[in-house]
Amino acid sequence: MNNKDNKMKVLDLFCGCGGLSQGFLDAGFDVVLGVDFEQAALETYKHNHKESDVLLTDLSKDESIFEIERALGGKRIDIIIGGPPCQGFSLTGSRDINDTRNLLYLAVVKAVRKFKPKAFLIENVPGIATLYGGVVKQQIINTFEDMEYNVSVTEKPLIAADYGVPQMRKRMFFVGFQKGYGYFEFPQPTHTPENYITCLEALSDLQSREDNLGSEIDNYIMPPQSLYQEYMRKDSEKLYNHVATKHTDYVKWVINQVPEGGNYKDLPPGVGESRKFNEAWTRYDSKRPSRTIDTGHRNHFHYEYNRVPTIRENARLQSFRDDFVFLGTRTQQNKQVGNAVPPLLSFNIARSINQHFEDIKIGQKKIDDNKQLELEI
């Protein structure tokens, strides 16, 4: 049996471009299949996870579970992971408990019921915890407990910056283990606000793109300027997806008036009034992590240059290494990056899941050894 056969097998539902999968792969798991409804995202997924299979299907349809079964071809599944679309749960959405998007987590339920993995993970926005007084959160817990899983939920949203990601992204996680495997404990932070990875540490080695828009494949112009940049570049000899957006002179004129770390509130009266909401005209602070990367690209701007971040810059802020290449149109790439789970955050949770299994094995061995000793006595 080769090393790959010994690895725990993972099924990734709503996989997108593969941020959650990347963390599990980095932690030593074998992700056998990624499932999603977006063709462009799956093309990016397969390009970067060449040993994983992909399946294009609508997980809201009942027949999708049979398509997954056929795609797996009899392979065992030890862990099911997934981040169901979060629009229904989001604080910026309709917050309608009957929103069909809220029920997409049932695709994970069906898969867990069908394949009976040792563990599962669901990722979602913080709003899922408080939606309608916590009804949705409790419903998810109850559903899996009825299926004989011990469910652990993050007490409060995990902050990506606490785990080495240069971004203040907050997400809730549900992790369940089959009864007999105990309850999971989420990993402790690896970083504190005093040593968060900053935008400057993440991006300062990349070209300004103020004189030209750049190309999809380019060369680096300087050595890494931080340990984080060294990590980002460790497996890449070329620079991918670092192409700037062409702004109108008016937009550049408005951006130029936003101070570092500021937003629309810092603009002079009468300037930029077409956008007046919380994230409008936000310029990143070089000395802090970024705001949450979203699926668009119109409201956040580079801490120094008068433009929105490139796909590569947003990917860096999401902790995708530079050898992870995004495919599709620029709009599709932005969506892929914004919808992804930061790989470093995923890695820390995946590593803790792996450690939980190891602790169970050690504990079982001690029990077995004690029983053997009793027999010998």
Number of C-alpha atoms within 10 A of each C-alpha: 5 6 6 11 9 10 13 18 19 25 28 25 26 26 28 31 33 29 26 27 33 25 23 27 19 16 19 15 22 23 24 21 23 27 26 22 17 18 17 19 25 25 17 20 29 17 16 17 22 9 12 17 17 23 20 16 18 17 23 16 10 11 11 19 20 12 15 21 14 11 16 17 8 8 12 15 21 19 24 25 25 24 23 25 19 20 17 23 26 17 15 9 12 11 17 13 15 9 14 10 17 20 17 19 22 16 21 24 16 15 20 21 12 12 17 18 20 19 24 27 22 19 21 23 21 21 23 25 22 14 18 13 10 12 14 19 17 13 11 16 19 15 14 19 16 9 14 14 24 21 23 18 19 15 10 12 17 21 17 27 28 21 24 23 28 28 28 20 24 15 19 19 23 19 24 27 25 19 15 11 17 16 16 20 14 20 15 12 15 12 15 12 10 7 12 22 26 22 24 21 21 31 25 17 16 19 19 18 19 13 8 12 15 16 14 17 12 15 12 15 10 10 11 20 15 16 12 21 21 14 16 20 18 13 12 14 12 13 19 20 22 23 21 23 19 14 12 8 9 11 14 15 14 16 26 17 19 22 17 17 17 18 23 25 16 14 18 12 9 7 15 19 13 8 12 12 12 11 16 19 26 25 29 26 20 19 15 21 25 28 18 18 21 18 16 14 20 15 19 23 25 23 24 16 15 21 25 25 24 21 27 27 23 24 28 23 29 29 24 26 23 22 16 23 21 26 19 14 10 16 12 18 24 22 21 28 28 20 20 23 29 28 24 25 26 23 22 22 24 25 18 18 24 16 13 19 17 12 13 14 13 12 12 12 12 12 12 12 12 12 12 11 10 9 8 7 6
